[in-house]
Amino acid sequence: MTPLDRARRLLDQPPPVLLPGQTALPVTARRPPPVCDVPRPDHAGRVRLYPAGWRCSTHAPWAVAGRPEPQPGPGWPATAWATPSPQGASRVHDARAIASGRRRSNPTAYRAAQAAVRRTSQQAADTAAAYQNGHL
């Protein structure tokens, strides 16, 4: 019998339920529900996975510590992911670096940066003059 004939014969046979060396349950079997890991008969409530293992409500870490069951909160605050970014300040410093020639850029960006620095300098001068004159 040639290897090709042997392969054809194997392909013609129906596949086995379990392959050699396989110890898993068939796909149709349901997983048994989790059981509390504490070896006492006084179990109550829903079983959940904690870092210490599967525990029921009676043996959960919060119950063992004598605390009430933690209730779900509102979640993260709305500003948790909206951390302020210094983008505005970095643009000003970049414009100053470009305007002074310390940072390379194309001629259009150079002229725009010089105009921006002039505007901020003029605004600062106007504000200082207003403070000195008592208008602000």
N, CA, C and O atoms as a Tinker XYZ file with bonds, in Angstrom:
   544  protein
     1  N      0.847000   -1.169000    0.000000    73     2
     2  CA     0.000000    0.000000    0.000000    64     1     3
     3  C      0.898000    1.239000    0.000000    63     2     4     5
     4  O      1.802000    1.361000    0.826000    81     3
     5  N      0.646000    2.125000   -0.905000    73     3     6
     6  CA     1.456000    3.341000   -1.022000    64     5     7
     7  C      0.961000    4.386000   -0.020000    63     6     8     9
     8  O     -0.161000    4.293000    0.478000    81     7
     9  N      1.784000    5.356000    0.266000    73     7    10
    10  CA     1.351000    6.420000    1.184000    64     9    11
    11  C      0.122000    7.170000    0.669000    63    10    12    13
    12  O     -0.702000    7.627000    1.460000    81    11
    13  N     -0.003000    7.299000   -0.653000    73    11    14
    14  CA    -1.165000    7.991000   -1.208000    64    13    15
    15  C     -2.442000    7.194000   -0.956000    63    14    16    17
    16  O     -3.478000    7.773000   -0.631000    81    15
    17  N     -2.376000    5.861000   -1.105000    73    15    18
    18  CA    -3.541000    5.021000   -0.822000    64    17    19
    19  C     -3.916000    5.078000    0.661000    63    18    20    21
    20  O     -5.096000    5.096000    1.008000    81    19
    21  N     -2.901000    5.107000    1.531000    73    19    22
    22  CA    -3.150000    5.185000    2.966000    64    21    23
    23  C     -3.850000    6.507000    3.310000    63    22    24    25
    24  O     -4.768000    6.527000    4.130000    81    23
    25  N     -3.422000    7.594000    2.692000    73    23    26
    26  CA    -4.045000    8.898000    2.936000    64    25    27
    27  C     -5.480000    8.917000    2.436000    63    26    28    29
    28  O     -6.354000    9.484000    3.093000    81    27
    29  N     -5.734000    8.312000    1.292000    73    27    30
    30  CA    -7.105000    8.265000    0.765000    64    29    31
    31  C     -8.013000    7.471000    1.697000    63    30    32    33
    32  O     -9.160000    7.856000    1.926000    81    31
    33  N     -7.507000    6.372000    2.233000    73    31    34
    34  CA    -8.306000    5.553000    3.129000    64    33    35
    35  C     -8.639000    6.335000    4.406000    63    34    36    37
    36  O     -9.768000    6.268000    4.894000    81    35
    37  N     -7.657000    7.082000    4.954000    73    35    38
    38  CA    -7.909000    7.877000    6.151000    64    37    39
    39  C     -8.919000    8.989000    5.879000    63    38    40    41
    40  O     -9.748000    9.299000    6.734000    81    39
    41  N     -8.852000    9.584000    4.701000    73    39    42
    42  CA    -9.790000   10.651000    4.371000    64    41    43
    43  C    -11.201000   10.129000    4.154000    63    42    44    45
    44  O    -12.165000   10.865000    4.364000    81    43
    45  N    -11.344000    8.880000    3.739000    73    43    46
    46  CA   -12.668000    8.309000    3.517000    64    45    47
    47  C    -13.369000    7.932000    4.821000    63    46    48    49
    48  O    -14.592000    7.801000    4.841000    81    47
    49  N    -12.615000    7.755000    5.912000    73    47    50
    50  CA   -13.207000    7.371000    7.189000    64    49    51
    51  C    -13.812000    8.600000    7.871000    63    50    52    53
    52  O    -13.308000    9.708000    7.690000    81    51
    53  N    -14.892000    8.422000    8.660000    73    51    54
    54  CA   -15.432000    9.565000    9.412000    64    53    55
    55  C    -14.450000    9.954000   10.521000    63    54    56    57
    56  O    -13.742000    9.097000   11.049000    81    55
    57  N    -14.405000   11.226000   10.870000    73    55    58
    58  CA   -13.457000   11.650000   11.915000    64    57    59
    59  C    -13.870000   11.093000   13.273000    63    58    60    61
    60  O    -15.063000   10.952000   13.538000    81    59
    61  N    -12.914000   10.776000   14.133000    73    59    62
    62  CA   -13.245000   10.255000   15.463000    64    61    63
    63  C    -13.844000   11.361000   16.331000    63    62    64    65
    64  O    -13.640000   12.546000   16.069000    81    63
    65  N    -14.582000   10.962000   17.365000    73    63    66
    66  CA   -15.182000   11.929000   18.280000    64    65    67
    67  C    -14.078000   12.647000   19.054000    63    66    68    69
    68  O    -14.097000   13.872000   19.172000    81    67
    69  N    -13.127000   11.893000   19.576000    73    67    70
    70  CA   -11.973000   12.471000   20.256000    64    69    71
    71  C    -10.714000   12.014000   19.545000    63    70    72    73
    72  O    -10.560000   10.836000   19.225000    81    71
    73  N     -9.827000   12.943000   19.305000    73    71    74
    74  CA    -8.555000   12.606000   18.689000    64    73    75
    75  C     -7.656000   11.947000   19.721000    63    74    76    77
    76  O     -7.854000   12.159000   20.918000    81    75
    77  N     -6.674000   11.155000   19.303000    73    75    78
    78  CA    -5.763000   10.533000   20.269000    64    77    79
    79  C     -5.046000   11.598000   21.095000    63    78    80    81
    80  O     -4.478000   12.536000   20.536000    81    79
    81  N     -5.068000   11.461000   22.403000    73    79    82
    82  CA    -4.420000   12.412000   23.293000    64    81    83
    83  C     -5.312000   13.570000   23.697000    63    82    84    85
    84  O     -4.922000   14.359000   24.557000    81    83
    85  N     -6.497000   13.705000   23.109000    73    83    86
    86  CA    -7.392000   14.807000   23.429000    64    85    87
    87  C     -8.273000   14.407000   24.602000    63    86    88    89
    88  O     -8.850000   13.319000   24.611000    81    87
    89  N     -8.377000   15.289000   25.596000    73    87    90
    90  CA    -9.183000   14.982000   26.777000    64    89    91
    91  C    -10.319000   15.977000   26.964000    63    90    92    93
    92  O    -10.976000   15.962000   28.005000    81    91
    93  N    -10.567000   16.836000   25.991000    73    91    94
    94  CA   -11.609000   17.856000   26.125000    64    93    95
    95  C    -12.992000   17.243000   25.978000    63    94    96    97
    96  O    -13.155000   16.166000   25.405000    81    95
    97  N    -13.970000   17.941000   26.499000    73    95    98
    98  CA   -15.358000   17.518000   26.351000    64    97    99
    99  C    -15.830000   17.823000   24.936000    63    98   100   101
   100  O    -15.280000   18.712000   24.287000    81    99
   101  N    -16.817000   17.120000   24.452000    73    99   102
   102  CA   -17.361000   17.458000   23.139000    64   101   103
   103  C    -17.932000   18.876000   23.141000    63   102   104   105
   104  O    -18.234000   19.427000   24.200000    81   103
   105  N    -18.076000   19.451000   21.975000    73   103   106
   106  CA   -18.527000   20.832000   21.847000    64   105   107
   107  C    -19.943000   21.002000   22.377000    63   106   108   109
   108  O    -20.286000   22.076000   22.873000    81   107
   109  N    -20.762000   19.980000   22.286000    73   107   110
   110  CA   -22.154000   20.093000   22.722000    64   109   111
   111  C    -22.295000   20.126000   24.235000    63   110   112   113
   112  O    -23.336000   20.555000   24.733000    81   111
   113  N    -21.291000   19.690000   24.986000    73   111   114
   114  CA   -21.388000   19.664000   26.446000    64   113   115
   115  C    -21.283000   21.085000   26.993000    63   114   116   117
   116  O    -20.499000   21.894000   26.498000    81   115
   117  N    -22.080000   21.380000   28.019000    73   115   118
   118  CA   -22.025000   22.689000   28.661000    64   117   119
   119  C    -21.021000   22.639000   29.814000    63   118   120   121
   120  O    -20.824000   21.605000   30.452000    81   119
   121  N    -20.405000   23.775000   30.053000    73   119   122
   122  CA   -19.462000   23.876000   31.154000    64   121   123
   123  C    -20.237000   23.877000   32.467000    63   122   124   125
   124  O    -21.253000   24.563000   32.578000    81   123
   125  N    -19.776000   23.122000   33.464000    73   123   126
   126  CA   -20.500000   23.130000   34.741000    64   125   127
   127  C    -20.397000   24.511000   35.390000    63   126   128   129
   128  O    -19.396000   25.202000   35.205000    81   127
   129  N    -21.412000   24.919000   36.143000    73   127   130
   130  CA   -21.355000   26.236000   36.774000    64   129   131
   131  C    -20.237000   26.272000   37.811000    63   130   132   133
   132  O    -19.919000   25.245000   38.412000    81   131
   133  N    -19.634000   27.447000   38.027000    73   131   134
   134  CA   -18.556000   27.533000   39.016000    64   133   135
   135  C    -19.084000   27.292000   40.425000    63   134   136   137
   136  O    -20.234000   27.595000   40.743000    81   135
   137  N    -18.224000   26.747000   41.244000    73   135   138
   138  CA   -18.574000   26.406000   42.625000    64   137   139
   139  C    -17.645000   27.183000   43.543000    63   138   140   141
   140  O    -16.485000   27.418000   43.205000    81   139
   141  N    -18.149000   27.579000   44.697000    73   139   142
   142  CA   -17.346000   28.304000   45.678000    64   141   143
   143  C    -16.189000   27.419000   46.141000    63   142   144   145
   144  O    -16.381000   26.236000   46.421000    81   143
   145  N    -14.983000   27.998000   46.220000    73   143   146
   146  CA   -13.787000   27.246000   46.597000    64   145   147
   147  C    -13.672000   26.993000   48.100000    63   146   148   149
   148  O    -12.848000   26.182000   48.522000    81   147
   149  N    -14.474000   27.665000   48.907000    73   147   150
   150  CA   -14.386000   27.507000   50.357000    64   149   151
   151  C    -15.092000   26.211000   50.752000    63   150   152   153
   152  O    -16.250000   26.010000   50.387000    81   151
   153  N    -14.409000   25.320000   51.500000    73   151   154
   154  CA   -15.008000   24.015000   51.831000    64   153   155
   155  C    -15.953000   24.075000   53.028000    63   154   156   157
   156  O    -15.771000   23.318000   53.981000    81   155
   157  N    -16.941000   24.940000   53.008000    73   155   158
   158  CA   -17.949000   25.005000   54.063000    64   157   159
   159  C    -19.319000   24.839000   53.424000    63   158   160   161
   160  O    -19.496000   25.166000   52.250000    81   159
   161  N    -20.281000   24.341000   54.172000    73   159   162
   162  CA   -21.603000   24.114000   53.575000    64   161   163
   163  C    -22.486000   25.359000   53.491000    63   162   164   165
   164  O    -23.531000   25.317000   52.842000    81   163
   165  N    -22.097000   26.458000   54.125000    73   163   166
   166  CA   -22.980000   27.633000   54.172000    64   165   167
   167  C    -22.723000   28.576000   52.983000    63   166   168   169
   168  O    -22.141000   29.648000   53.148000    81   167
   169  N    -23.150000   28.172000   51.819000    73   167   170
   170  CA   -22.974000   28.988000   50.616000    64   169   171
   171  C    -24.272000   29.713000   50.303000    63   170   172   173
   172  O    -25.363000   29.182000   50.508000    81   171
   173  N    -24.136000   30.930000   49.806000    73   171   174
   174  CA   -25.329000   31.695000   49.435000    64   173   175
   175  C    -24.950000   32.718000   48.373000    63   174   176   177
   176  O    -23.827000   33.219000   48.342000    81   175
   177  N    -25.890000   33.010000   47.522000    73   175   178
   178  CA   -25.695000   34.066000   46.531000    64   177   179
   179  C    -24.962000   33.602000   45.289000    63   178   180   181
   180  O    -24.684000   32.418000   45.100000    81   179
   181  N    -24.667000   34.560000   44.467000    73   179   182
   182  CA   -24.024000   34.316000   43.184000    64   181   183
   183  C    -22.533000   34.042000   43.367000    63   182   184   185
   184  O    -21.896000   34.648000   44.228000    81   183
   185  N    -21.979000   33.148000   42.578000    73   183   186
   186  CA   -20.555000   32.818000   42.637000    64   185   187
   187  C    -19.826000   33.669000   41.605000    63   186   188   189
   188  O    -20.204000   33.701000   40.434000    81   187
   189  N    -18.763000   34.367000   42.056000    73   187   190
   190  CA   -17.978000   35.233000   41.171000    64   189   191
   191  C    -16.502000   34.909000   41.329000    63   190   192   193
   192  O    -16.077000   34.337000   42.333000    81   191
   193  N    -15.731000   35.287000   40.319000    73   191   194
   194  CA   -14.287000   35.065000   40.363000    64   193   195
   195  C    -13.603000   36.270000   40.996000    63   194   196   197
   196  O    -13.714000   37.388000   40.491000    81   195
   197  N    -12.900000   36.047000   42.094000    73   195   198
   198  CA   -12.109000   37.061000   42.777000    64   197   199
   199  C    -10.646000   36.653000   42.654000    63   198   200   201
   200  O    -10.362000   35.529000   42.239000    81   199
   201  N     -9.698000   37.544000   43.007000    73   199   202
   202  CA    -8.285000   37.142000   42.966000    64   201   203
   203  C     -7.981000   35.925000   43.838000    63   202   204   205
   204  O     -7.033000   35.191000   43.560000    81   203
   205  N     -8.768000   35.703000   44.883000    73   203   206
   206  CA    -8.560000   34.550000   45.761000    64   205   207
   207  C     -9.192000   33.281000   45.207000    63   206   208   209
   208  O     -8.967000   32.202000   45.755000    81   207
   209  N     -9.972000   33.378000   44.141000    73   207   210
   210  CA   -10.632000   32.220000   43.544000    64   209   211
   211  C    -12.130000   32.441000   43.432000    63   210   212   213
   212  O    -12.618000   33.555000   43.625000    81   211
   213  N    -12.865000   31.364000   43.117000    73   211   214
   214  CA   -14.324000   31.446000   43.009000    64   213   215
   215  C    -14.911000   31.525000   44.406000    63   214   216   217
   216  O    -14.629000   30.681000   45.256000    81   215
   217  N    -15.732000   32.548000   44.642000    73   215   218
   218  CA   -16.331000   32.742000   45.958000    64   217   219
   219  C    -17.810000   33.093000   45.811000    63   218   220   221
   220  O    -18.208000   33.798000   44.884000    81   219
   221  N    -18.614000   32.585000   46.745000    73   219   222
   222  CA   -20.028000   32.965000   46.790000    64   221   223
   223  C    -20.145000   34.258000   47.598000    63   222   224   225
   224  O    -19.150000   34.772000   48.108000    81   223
   225  N    -21.361000   34.774000   47.710000    73   223   226
   226  CA   -21.561000   36.038000   48.429000    64   225   227
   227  C    -21.215000   35.926000   49.913000    63   226   228   229
   228  O    -20.831000   36.919000   50.531000    81   227
   229  N    -21.344000   34.745000   50.488000    73   227   230
   230  CA   -21.021000   34.562000   51.904000    64   229   231
   231  C    -19.517000   34.582000   52.142000    63   230   232   233
   232  O    -19.066000   35.079000   53.174000    81   231
   233  N    -18.737000   34.053000   51.212000    73   231   234
   234  CA   -17.291000   33.931000   51.396000    64   233   235
   235  C    -16.488000   34.926000   50.560000    63   234   236   237
   236  O    -15.269000   34.791000   50.459000    81   235
   237  N    -17.133000   35.906000   49.968000    73   235   238
   238  CA   -16.440000   36.917000   49.162000    64   237   239
   239  C    -15.522000   37.747000   50.058000    63   238   240   241
   240  O    -15.767000   37.836000   51.261000    81   239
   241  N    -14.480000   38.352000   49.508000    73   239   242
   242  CA   -13.554000   39.134000   50.342000    64   241   243
   243  C    -14.240000   40.253000   51.117000    63   242   244   245
   244  O    -13.881000   40.507000   52.266000    81   243
   245  N    -15.204000   40.917000   50.524000    73   243   246
   246  CA   -15.894000   41.996000   51.235000    64   245   247
   247  C    -16.733000   41.458000   52.387000    63   246   248   249
   248  O    -16.867000   42.129000   53.411000    81   247
   249  N    -17.306000   40.254000   52.242000    73   247   250
   250  CA   -18.106000   39.665000   53.323000    64   249   251
   251  C    -17.212000   39.179000   54.458000    63   250   252   253
   252  O    -17.561000   39.324000   55.630000    81   251
   253  N    -16.062000   38.603000   54.118000    73   251   254
   254  CA   -15.129000   38.125000   55.145000    64   253   255
   255  C    -14.592000   39.300000   55.957000    63   254   256   257
   256  O    -14.344000   39.165000   57.155000    81   255
   257  N    -14.409000   40.469000   55.299000    73   255   258
   258  CA   -13.921000   41.659000   55.996000    64   257   259
   259  C    -15.018000   42.356000   56.791000    63   258   260   261
   260  O    -14.743000   43.315000   57.511000    81   259
   261  N    -16.270000   41.883000   56.669000    73   259   262
   262  CA   -17.367000   42.474000   57.423000    64   261   263
   263  C    -17.929000   43.731000   56.792000    63   262   264   265
   264  O    -18.565000   44.527000   57.483000    81   263
   265  N    -17.720000   43.931000   55.522000    73   263   266
   266  CA   -18.214000   45.124000   54.827000    64   265   267
   267  C    -19.437000   44.771000   53.992000    63   266   268   269
   268  O    -19.655000   43.602000   53.676000    81   267
   269  N    -20.247000   45.786000   53.628000    73   267   270
   270  CA   -21.391000   45.509000   52.759000    64   269   271
   271  C    -20.929000   45.256000   51.325000    63   270   272   273
   272  O    -19.812000   45.607000   50.942000    81   271
   273  N    -21.807000   44.645000   50.550000    73   271   274
   274  CA   -21.465000   44.344000   49.159000    64   273   275
   275  C    -21.268000   45.642000   48.378000    63   274   276   277
   276  O    -22.134000   46.515000   48.421000    81   275
   277  N    -20.159000   45.788000   47.671000    73   275   278
   278  CA   -19.943000   47.025000   46.914000    64   277   279
   279  C    -20.944000   47.134000   45.769000    63   278   280   281
   280  O    -21.168000   46.177000   45.028000    81   279
   281  N    -21.535000   48.303000   45.640000    73   279   282
   282  CA   -22.505000   48.548000   44.577000    64   281   283
   283  C    -21.790000   49.160000   43.377000    63   282   284   285
   284  O    -20.819000   49.896000   43.551000    81   283
   285  N    -22.246000   48.872000   42.179000    73   283   286
   286  CA   -21.604000   49.478000   41.013000    64   285   287
   287  C    -21.798000   50.985000   41.028000    63   286   288   289
   288  O    -22.895000   51.479000   41.291000    81   287
   289  N    -20.734000   51.705000   40.746000    73   287   290
   290  CA   -20.785000   53.160000   40.759000    64   289   291
   291  C    -21.066000   53.731000   39.379000    63   290   292   293
   292  O    -21.374000   52.991000   38.444000    81   291
   293  N    -20.958000   55.047000   39.253000    73   291   294
   294  CA   -21.246000   55.679000   37.969000    64   293   295
   295  C    -20.150000   55.463000   36.939000    63   294   296   297
   296  O    -20.348000   55.764000   35.762000    81   295
   297  N    -19.002000   54.950000   37.354000    73   295   298
   298  CA   -17.908000   54.742000   36.408000    64   297   299
   299  C    -16.898000   55.872000   36.488000    63   298   300   301
   300  O    -16.867000   56.636000   37.453000    81   299
   301  N    -16.089000   55.962000   35.474000    73   299   302
   302  CA   -15.059000   56.996000   35.435000    64   301   303
   303  C    -15.692000   58.374000   35.282000    63   302   304   305
   304  O    -16.730000   58.503000   34.633000    81   303
   305  N    -15.082000   59.411000   35.868000    73   303   306
   306  CA   -15.598000   60.758000   35.647000    64   305   307
   307  C    -15.436000   61.162000   34.187000    63   306   308   309
   308  O    -14.599000   60.619000   33.465000    81   307
   309  N    -16.242000   62.115000   33.771000    73   307   310
   310  CA   -16.241000   62.523000   32.362000    64   309   311
   311  C    -14.893000   63.089000   31.943000    63   310   312   313
   312  O    -14.526000   63.000000   30.771000    81   311
   313  N    -14.150000   63.668000   32.879000    73   311   314
   314  CA   -12.873000   64.282000   32.529000    64   313   315
   315  C    -11.696000   63.332000   32.687000    63   314   316   317
   316  O    -10.545000   63.763000   32.608000    81   315
   317  N    -11.958000   62.055000   32.907000    73   315   318
   318  CA   -10.858000   61.120000   33.150000    64   317   319
   319  C     -9.933000   61.008000   31.948000    63   318   320   321
   320  O     -8.718000   60.904000   32.117000    81   319
   321  N    -10.479000   61.026000   30.741000    73   319   322
   322  CA    -9.647000   60.881000   29.549000    64   321   323
   323  C     -9.390000   62.212000   28.871000    63   322   324   325
   324  O     -8.688000   62.261000   27.861000    81   323
   325  N     -9.943000   63.294000   29.402000    73   323   326
   326  CA    -9.757000   64.606000   28.782000    64   325   327
   327  C     -8.727000   65.403000   29.571000    63   326   328   329
   328  O     -9.009000   66.510000   30.030000    81   327
   329  N     -7.551000   64.849000   29.724000    73   327   330
   330  CA    -6.513000   65.552000   30.461000    64   329   331
   331  C     -6.055000   66.762000   29.666000    63   330   332   333
   332  O     -5.908000   66.681000   28.446000    81   331
   333  N     -5.830000   67.874000   30.335000    73   331   334
   334  CA    -5.412000   69.066000   29.602000    64   333   335
   335  C     -4.052000   68.849000   28.949000    63   334   336   337
   336  O     -3.144000   68.262000   29.538000    81   335
   337  N     -3.937000   69.328000   27.745000    73   335   338
   338  CA    -2.707000   69.160000   26.980000    64   337   339
   339  C     -2.069000   70.522000   26.748000    63   338   340   341
   340  O     -2.779000   71.493000   26.487000    81   339
   341  N     -0.770000   70.616000   26.837000    73   339   342
   342  CA    -0.109000   71.908000   26.623000    64   341   343
   343  C      0.082000   72.238000   25.144000    63   342   344   345
   344  O      1.090000   72.838000   24.769000    81   343
   345  N     -0.885000   71.849000   24.298000    73   343   346
   346  CA    -0.746000   72.104000   22.866000    64   345   347
   347  C     -0.671000   73.592000   22.560000    63   346   348   349
   348  O      0.152000   74.017000   21.749000    81   347
   349  N     -1.525000   74.390000   23.202000    73   347   350
   350  CA    -1.526000   75.827000   22.929000    64   349   351
   351  C     -0.184000   76.450000   23.275000    63   350   352   353
   352  O      0.336000   77.268000   22.517000    81   351
   353  N      0.380000   76.068000   24.418000    73   351   354
   354  CA     1.668000   76.619000   24.824000    64   353   355
   355  C      2.776000   76.167000   23.884000    63   354   356   357
   356  O      3.690000   76.935000   23.585000    81   355
   357  N      2.699000   74.923000   23.417000    73   355   358
   358  CA     3.756000   74.443000   22.527000    64   357   359
   359  C      3.707000   75.165000   21.190000    63   358   360   361
   360  O      4.747000   75.381000   20.567000    81   359
   361  N      2.504000   75.544000   20.735000    73   359   362
   362  CA     2.411000   76.290000   19.476000    64   361   363
   363  C      3.075000   77.650000   19.608000    63   362   364   365
   364  O      3.753000   78.106000   18.688000    81   363
   365  N      2.880000   78.306000   20.763000    73   363   366
   366  CA     3.499000   79.618000   20.965000    64   365   367
   367  C      5.009000   79.485000   20.969000    63   366   368   369
   368  O      5.704000   80.283000   20.340000    81   367
   369  N      5.528000   78.477000   21.676000    73   367   370
   370  CA     6.978000   78.301000   21.725000    64   369   371
   371  C      7.527000   77.940000   20.354000    63   370   372   373
   372  O      8.602000   78.404000   19.972000    81   371
   373  N      6.787000   77.106000   19.602000    73   371   374
   374  CA     7.230000   76.768000   18.254000    64   373   375
   375  C      7.263000   78.002000   17.376000    63   374   376   377
   376  O      8.207000   78.193000   16.610000    81   375
   377  N      6.236000   78.850000   17.479000    73   375   378
   378  CA     6.211000   80.067000   16.665000    64   377   379
   379  C      7.387000   80.965000   17.020000    63   378   380   381
   380  O      7.993000   81.571000   16.135000    81   379
   381  N      7.715000   81.057000   18.301000    73   379   382
   382  CA     8.858000   81.893000   18.703000    64   381   383
   383  C     10.171000   81.308000   18.195000    63   382   384   385
   384  O     11.057000   82.039000   17.753000    81   383
   385  N     10.288000   79.971000   18.263000    73   383   386
   386  CA    11.521000   79.344000   17.780000    64   385   387
   387  C     11.663000   79.510000   16.275000    63   386   388   389
   388  O     12.768000   79.741000   15.784000    81   387
   389  N     10.566000   79.398000   15.538000    73   387   390
   390  CA    10.621000   79.577000   14.084000    64   389   391
   391  C     10.914000   81.030000   13.757000    63   390   392   393
   392  O     11.729000   81.318000   12.881000    81   391
   393  N     10.249000   81.958000   14.460000    73   391   394
   394  CA    10.442000   83.379000   14.170000    64   393   395
   395  C     11.859000   83.827000   14.470000    63   394   396   397
   396  O     12.387000   84.703000   13.785000    81   395
   397  N     12.484000   83.244000   15.479000    73   395   398
   398  CA    13.851000   83.648000   15.813000    64   397   399
   399  C     14.895000   82.936000   14.971000    63   398   400   401
   400  O     16.070000   83.302000   14.999000    81   399
   401  N     14.472000   81.906000   14.213000    73   399   402
   402  CA    15.415000   81.187000   13.371000    64   401   403
   403  C     16.039000   79.982000   14.040000    63   402   404   405
   404  O     16.862000   79.310000   13.418000    81   403
   405  N     15.686000   79.673000   15.286000    73   403   406
   406  CA    16.245000   78.504000   15.961000    64   405   407
   407  C     15.663000   77.204000   15.439000    63   406   408   409
   408  O     16.270000   76.143000   15.580000    81   407
   409  N     14.499000   77.286000   14.843000    73   407   410
   410  CA    13.878000   76.089000   14.281000    64   409   411
   411  C     13.653000   76.314000   12.798000    63   410   412   413
   412  O     13.142000   77.356000   12.386000    81   411
   413  N     14.039000   75.326000   11.999000    73   411   414
   414  CA    13.911000   75.465000   10.553000    64   413   415
   415  C     12.469000   75.314000   10.116000    63   414   416   417
   416  O     11.692000   74.570000   10.714000    81   415
   417  N     12.129000   76.034000    9.063000    73   415   418
   418  CA    10.797000   75.928000    8.476000    64   417   419
   419  C     10.842000   76.519000    7.076000    63   418   420   421
   420  O     11.848000   77.096000    6.664000    81   419
   421  N      9.741000   76.369000    6.351000    73   419   422
   422  CA     9.681000   76.969000    5.020000    64   421   423
   423  C      9.406000   78.469000    5.162000    63   422   424   425
   424  O      8.977000   78.914000    6.226000    81   423
   425  N      9.643000   79.245000    4.119000    73   423   426
   426  CA     9.480000   80.707000    4.224000    64   425   427
   427  C      8.066000   81.142000    4.626000    63   426   428   429
   428  O      7.906000   82.132000    5.340000    81   427
   429  N      7.050000   80.415000    4.177000    73   427   430
   430  CA     5.676000   80.788000    4.529000    64   429   431
   431  C      5.441000   80.627000    6.027000    63   430   432   433
   432  O      4.868000   81.509000    6.667000    81   431
   433  N      5.885000   79.502000    6.586000    73   431   434
   434  CA     5.725000   79.275000    8.019000    64   433   435
   435  C      6.556000   80.272000    8.818000    63   434   436   437
   436  O      6.137000   80.704000    9.892000    81   435
   437  N      7.734000   80.644000    8.305000    73   435   438
   438  CA     8.593000   81.619000    8.983000    64   437   439
   439  C      7.887000   82.970000    9.083000    63   438   440   441
   440  O      7.875000   83.590000   10.146000    81   439
   441  N      7.296000   83.428000    7.968000    73   439   442
   442  CA     6.597000   84.717000    7.978000    64   441   443
   443  C      5.353000   84.663000    8.877000    63   442   444   445
   444  O      5.059000   85.622000    9.590000    81   443
   445  N      4.627000   83.540000    8.839000    73   443   446
   446  CA     3.446000   83.402000    9.691000    64   445   447
   447  C      3.835000   83.403000   11.172000    63   446   448   449
   448  O      3.136000   83.988000   11.999000    81   447
   449  N      4.937000   82.754000   11.500000    73   447   450
   450  CA     5.393000   82.719000   12.892000    64   449   451
   451  C      5.818000   84.102000   13.353000    63   450   452   453
   452  O      5.537000   84.495000   14.485000    81   451
   453  N      6.499000   84.845000   12.477000    73   451   454
   454  CA     6.899000   86.207000   12.849000    64   453   455
   455  C      5.675000   87.085000   13.094000    63   454   456   457
   456  O      5.659000   87.893000   14.023000    81   455
   457  N      4.644000   86.922000   12.249000    73   455   458
   458  CA     3.420000   87.704000   12.437000    64   457   459
   459  C      2.728000   87.315000   13.743000    63   458   460   461
   460  O      2.216000   88.180000   14.454000    81   459
   461  N      2.709000   86.033000   14.061000    73   459   462
   462  CA     2.075000   85.576000   15.300000    64   461   463
   463  C      2.813000   86.102000   16.516000    63   462   464   465
   464  O      2.186000   86.512000   17.492000    81   463
   465  N      4.135000   86.096000   16.468000    73   463   466
   466  CA     4.923000   86.597000   17.593000    64   465   467
   467  C      4.719000   88.099000   17.736000    63   466   468   469
   468  O      4.622000   88.616000   18.849000    81   467
   469  N      4.654000   88.801000   16.600000    73   467   470
   470  CA     4.401000   90.242000   16.657000    64   469   471
   471  C      3.043000   90.529000   17.293000    63   470   472   473
   472  O      2.911000   91.445000   18.104000    81   471
   473  N      2.022000   89.728000   16.914000    73   471   474
   474  CA     0.684000   89.930000   17.481000    64   473   475
   475  C      0.697000   89.704000   18.986000    63   474   476   477
   476  O      0.152000   90.512000   19.738000    81   475
   477  N      1.317000   88.604000   19.436000    73   475   478
   478  CA     1.334000   88.325000   20.873000    64   477   479
   479  C      2.153000   89.374000   21.616000    63   478   480   481
   480  O      1.814000   89.743000   22.740000    81   479
   481  N      3.225000   89.855000   20.998000    73   479   482
   482  CA     4.029000   90.904000   21.632000    64   481   483
   483  C      3.222000   92.192000   21.730000    63   482   484   485
   484  O      3.264000   92.878000   22.751000    81   483
   485  N      2.486000   92.522000   20.666000    73   483   486
   486  CA     1.674000   93.731000   20.666000    64   485   487
   487  C      0.548000   93.628000   21.696000    63   486   488   489
   488  O      0.242000   94.599000   22.387000    81   487
   489  N     -0.071000   92.435000   21.796000    73   487   490
   490  CA    -1.136000   92.249000   22.781000    64   489   491
   491  C     -0.584000   92.378000   24.198000    63   490   492   493
   492  O     -1.236000   92.956000   25.068000    81   491
   493  N      0.603000   91.848000   24.433000    73   491   494
   494  CA     1.219000   91.951000   25.757000    64   493   495
   495  C      1.530000   93.408000   26.081000    63   494   496   497
   496  O      1.334000   93.857000   27.210000    81   495
   497  N      2.019000   94.143000   25.082000    73   495   498
   498  CA     2.332000   95.556000   25.307000    64   497   499
   499  C      1.056000   96.353000   25.583000    63   498   500   501
   500  O      1.046000   97.222000   26.454000    81   499
   501  N     -0.015000   96.062000   24.847000    73   499   502
   502  CA    -1.282000   96.761000   25.065000    64   501   503
   503  C     -1.832000   96.466000   26.454000    63   502   504   505
   504  O     -2.342000   97.364000   27.124000    81   503
   505  N     -1.732000   95.220000   26.885000    73   503   506
   506  CA    -2.222000   94.843000   28.206000    64   505   507
   507  C     -1.406000   95.528000   29.297000    63   506   508   509
   508  O     -1.966000   96.006000   30.284000    81   507
   509  N     -0.087000   95.579000   29.125000    73   507   510
   510  CA     0.768000   96.240000   30.115000    64   509   511
   511  C      0.449000   97.729000   30.188000    63   510   512   513
   512  O      0.412000   98.307000   31.275000    81   511
   513  N      0.219000   98.346000   29.039000    73   511   514
   514  CA    -0.114000   99.773000   29.028000    64   513   515
   515  C     -1.462000  100.016000   29.705000    63   514   516   517
   516  O     -1.630000  101.007000   30.415000    81   515
   517  N     -2.413000   99.121000   29.488000    73   515   518
   518  CA    -3.724000   99.281000   30.112000    64   517   519
   519  C     -3.621000   99.146000   31.625000    63   518   520   521
   520  O     -4.305000   99.865000   32.354000    81   519
   521  N     -2.775000   98.233000   32.113000    73   519   522
   522  CA    -2.570000   98.098000   33.554000    64   521   523
   523  C     -1.940000   99.357000   34.133000    63   522   524   525
   524  O     -2.333000   99.826000   35.202000    81   523
   525  N     -0.961000   99.898000   33.416000    73   523   526
   526  CA    -0.276000  101.090000   33.918000    64   525   527
   527  C     -1.216000  102.296000   33.951000    63   526   528   529
   528  O     -1.124000  103.142000   34.840000    81   527
   529  N     -2.113000  102.363000   32.982000    73   527   530
   530  CA    -3.040000  103.494000   32.931000    64   529   531
   531  C     -4.246000  103.289000   33.841000    63   530   532   533
   532  O     -5.046000  104.207000   34.022000    81   531
   533  N     -4.383000  102.101000   34.413000    73   531   534
   534  CA    -5.479000  101.835000   35.331000    64   533   535
   535  C     -6.779000  101.482000   34.645000    63   534   536   537
   536  O     -7.836000  101.556000   35.271000    81   535
   537  N     -6.737000  101.097000   33.367000    73   535   538
   538  CA    -7.960000  100.736000   32.654000    64   537   539
   539  C     -8.392000   99.302000   32.937000    63   538   540   541
   540  O     -9.550000   98.960000   32.699000    81   539
   541  N     -7.506000   98.466000   33.431000    73   539   542
   542  CA    -7.870000   97.073000   33.716000    64   541   543
   543  C     -7.818000   96.789000   35.186000    63   542   544
   544  O     -8.094000   95.666000   35.608000    81   543
